[in-house]
Amino acid sequence: MKPLRITLTVTLMVAGLTAAAPPLAPDASARAAAAYAACWTKYSGGQAADSRGNSSVDGKELTYDDATSLDDALSHAVRSWNLGTVRIRKDDATSYADVEFKDTNRTDGQWRDLYGYWEHGPGTDVIWLNLANLTTTEARRKTAAHELGHALGFCHKDPSRYATLMAPHTGDMASAPTAQDKKNYALLWG
């Protein structure tokens, strides 16, 4: 059973491209590596660092329920983040879904420029994918993988520091976890 958690909604807005800085050198200290894993608080709701406690993961497993029509994007997201430590798998009759992928198709209010977001709270978390704005395969894949990154406990990263899937704007995102994203994964999940 999942513990009760405080609700934090992370949003993804559209913006232009930004040049990325080179990735962290492989021989950098753990402290420097942790600095790279720090959140871009401007876009992370005040969250200062990646956090296991601010994730959808139960132990070392994240089960998902598929209620999206974007099967290709969901498959891409799961393949992208299946890095070994956290087992990501579809739920079944004997498991409880930690996160559910759902579609919406809206352009009103907050949804006007929103591609997707991870809704974190008690019970099953939700990754919303907004069909109204996800008009290309690339945007759908990036958004699904980015939001699954939030479900794994990762916050937004400053794309001017290094290339990252966890940039807050689709135009700045890598299409899958970069070498630095994988280092951040190792820092958080081992």
C-alpha positions in Angstrom: 0.0 0.0 0.0 1.3 3.4 -0.9 1.9 6.0 1.9 -0.2 9.2 2.0 1.6 12.0 0.1 1.3 15.7 -0.3 -0.1 16.7 -3.7 2.4 18.4 -6.0 1.4 19.1 -9.6 4.2 19.7 -12.1 3.4 21.3 -15.3 5.1 21.4 -18.7 4.8 24.5 -20.8 5.9 25.3 -24.4 9.0 27.4 -25.0 11.8 27.9 -27.5 15.1 26.0 -27.9 18.0 26.6 -25.6 21.6 25.5 -26.2 22.8 22.9 -23.8 26.0 22.9 -21.8 28.3 19.8 -22.0 27.6 17.0 -19.6 29.4 16.6 -16.3 32.9 15.1 -16.6 33.1 11.4 -15.6 35.6 12.0 -12.8 33.7 14.8 -11.1 33.1 14.5 -7.3 29.9 13.2 -5.8 29.1 16.8 -4.6 29.5 18.2 -8.1 27.3 15.3 -9.4 24.6 16.1 -6.8 24.7 19.7 -7.9 23.9 18.6 -11.4 20.9 16.6 -10.0 19.6 19.8 -8.3 16.2 21.0 -9.4 15.6 24.1 -11.4 13.3 25.5 -8.7 11.9 28.2 -11.0 10.0 25.3 -12.7 9.9 22.7 -10.0 7.4 24.2 -7.5 10.2 25.0 -5.0 11.5 21.4 -5.0 15.2 21.7 -4.4 16.4 18.1 -5.4 15.3 14.9 -6.9 13.5 12.8 -4.3 12.4 9.2 -3.8 9.7 10.6 -1.4 8.3 12.7 -4.2 7.9 9.8 -6.7 5.3 7.2 -7.6 7.7 4.3 -6.9 6.9 1.6 -4.3 10.1 0.2 -3.0 12.0 -0.5 -6.2 9.0 -1.0 -8.5 6.7 1.3 -10.4 3.6 -0.3 -11.9 1.4 1.5 -14.4 -2.1 1.3 -15.7 -2.5 2.1 -19.4 -5.6 4.3 -20.1 -4.0 6.3 -22.9 -4.5 6.0 -26.7 -0.8 7.0 -27.1 0.6 3.4 -26.9 3.8 4.3 -28.8 4.6 7.2 -26.5 3.9 5.1 -23.4 6.2 2.3 -24.7 8.9 4.8 -25.5 8.7 6.3 -22.0 8.9 2.8 -20.3 11.8 1.7 -22.5 13.6 5.0 -21.9 13.5 4.8 -18.1 13.9 1.0 -17.6 17.5 1.5 -16.4 17.7 -1.5 -14.1 17.2 -0.3 -10.5 13.5 0.5 -10.5 11.4 -2.1 -12.2 8.8 -0.4 -14.4 6.0 -2.7 -15.5 2.3 -2.8 -16.4 0.1 -3.7 -13.5 -1.9 -6.9 -13.5 -4.6 -8.6 -11.4 -2.2 -9.1 -8.5 -0.7 -5.6 -8.3 -1.8 -2.1 -7.5 -1.1 0.6 -10.1 1.3 3.3 -8.8 0.6 5.6 -11.8 -2.0 5.7 -14.5 -1.4 7.2 -18.0 -4.5 9.1 -19.0 -5.5 11.3 -22.0 -7.3 14.6 -22.0 -8.1 16.8 -25.0 -8.4 20.4 -23.7 -7.2 23.9 -24.6 -9.1 25.9 -21.9 -7.5 27.6 -18.9 -4.3 25.9 -17.7 -4.5 23.4 -20.5 -4.0 26.0 -23.3 -0.2 25.4 -23.6 0.1 22.2 -21.4 1.4 19.0 -23.1 1.1 16.9 -20.0 1.7 16.7 -16.3 2.2 14.2 -13.5 -0.4 14.5 -10.8 1.0 13.2 -7.5 -1.2 12.4 -4.5 -2.7 9.7 -2.3 -3.6 6.5 -4.1 -2.7 6.1 -7.8 -0.8 9.0 -9.3 -1.8 10.1 -12.9 0.3 11.1 -15.9 -2.0 13.3 -18.1 -1.2 13.5 -21.8 -3.0 16.4 -23.6 -4.0 15.2 -27.1 -4.9 18.8 -28.0 -1.3 19.9 -28.0 0.6 16.6 -28.7 0.4 16.7 -32.5 3.7 15.0 -33.4 5.2 11.7 -32.5 8.3 13.4 -31.1 6.2 15.7 -28.8 4.2 12.7 -27.6 7.3 10.6 -26.9 9.2 13.4 -25.1 6.2 14.3 -23.0 5.4 10.8 -21.9 9.0 10.1 -21.0 9.4 13.4 -19.2 6.3 12.9 -17.1 7.4 9.3 -16.3 10.7 10.9 -15.1 8.6 13.0 -12.6 6.9 9.8 -11.5 10.4 8.4 -10.8 11.2 11.4 -8.6 13.0 13.7 -11.0 12.3 17.4 -11.0 13.0 19.9 -13.8 16.6 20.6 -14.7 18.1 23.8 -16.2 18.7 22.9 -19.9 21.4 25.6 -20.1 23.6 23.5 -17.8 23.4 20.2 -19.7 21.2 18.3 -22.2 18.3 16.6 -20.3 14.9 15.0 -20.8 13.9 16.8 -17.6 14.0 20.3 -19.1 10.7 22.1 -18.4 9.9 22.9 -22.0 9.4 20.4 -24.8 11.6 22.3 -27.2 14.5 22.0 -24.8 14.0 18.3 -23.9 16.2 15.5 -25.1 14.1 12.6 -26.6 15.2 10.1 -23.9 17.3 10.2 -20.7 20.7 11.6 -21.5 24.0 10.5 -20.0 23.6 13.1 -17.3 20.0 12.0 -16.7 21.3 8.5 -16.2 23.9 9.7 -13.7 21.1 11.5 -11.8 19.1 8.2 -11.9 22.1 6.4 -10.4 22.4 9.2 -7.7 18.8 8.8 -6.7 18.2 5.0 -7.2 21.6 3.5 -7.1 
